[in-house]
Amino acid sequence: MMEILEIIKQHWGIILTIAGLLASVFWLKMDSRYAKKTAINDLEQRVTEIESEVKHLPSAKDVTELRVALVEMKGEAKELRTETKMLRHLVALLTEKEVKK
């Protein structure tokens, strides 16, 4: 036991340097491996902002309803187009009849 104490007395500078070096290496490993509190807080804030934006977006049900409404409007537009073609034809016939008079 006394021999160990003598060795420590003689080489305390080297032992403390090695212990400090090991502690520094351990600290750097832990610091690079785990996320910092500020980084976690920043990510949490970003996730909260994204969640608040997503709340305002339409759901899948809303999008489906919009698609159905668009298909219905497309069909109604086709009906109107055929009706306007008929009206245009009738107007052309009437103007032709009036021109012949």
N, C-alpha and C positions, 0 to 999 in steps of 0.2 A: 504494500500500500504506500509505503514511504517512497518507493522508487517512482511510482506514478506521480506523486506530488512533486518530486524533484524534477521529473520530466516536464510537468506542467509549468513549474517555476522557470525552468530554463527556456522553454519554448512558448511562453504565453502569448507572445506577439503573433507568432505563426498560427497558433491554435485559434486565436480571436479573428485573425484575418480569414482563415478557412471557414470558420463558423459564420462570419459576416458574408462571405462569398456564397456559401450554401443558402443562407437566409435570403440573400438578394436573388439568387437563381430561383428559389422556391417562390418568392414574391412575384417575380416576373412571369413565371409559369402560370401561377394562379390568376394574375392580372390579365394575361393574354387568353386564358382558357374561358373565363367566365365574363359575362356581360357586366358593364358598369351600370350603376343605378341611373345615371343621367341618360344613358343610351336606352335603357328600358323605359324610362319615363317619356322620352321622345317618341319611341315606337308606340307606346300606349296612347299618346296624344294623337299620333297619325291614325291609328286604328279607330279611335273614337271619331275623328273627323270623317273617315271613310264610312263608318257605320251610319253617321248622321246623313251623309249624302245618299247612301243606299236606301235609307228609309223613304226618301222622296221619289225613288224610281218606281215605275209601274211593276206590278207583280206579273207572273206568268199568266194568271187569269185575266188581268187587264189587257195584256198584249193580245191574248186570244180573242177577247171581246172586240178589240180594235180591228183585228183582222177580219172578223165576221162582219163588222160594220162597214169596213172598206169593200168587202165583196158585195154586200148589199148595195152600197152606193154605186159600185161599178155596174151592177145589173140595172139599177135605176137610170144611170147615165146612158146605157145602151137603149133602154126604152125611150128616153127623151130624144135620143139621136134619131131613132126610127120615126118618132112622131114629128120631129122637125123636118125630116125628109119628106114625109107625106104633106105637111103643111107647105113646104117650099114648092112641092109639085103642084098642089092645089092653087097656090098663089100664082105660079107660072101659068097654069091653065086659065085662071081668071084674067090675068093681064093680057094673055094672048087673045082671049075672047073679046076683051074691051078694045084691044088694038084693031081687031078685025072689024068692029062696028064702025 
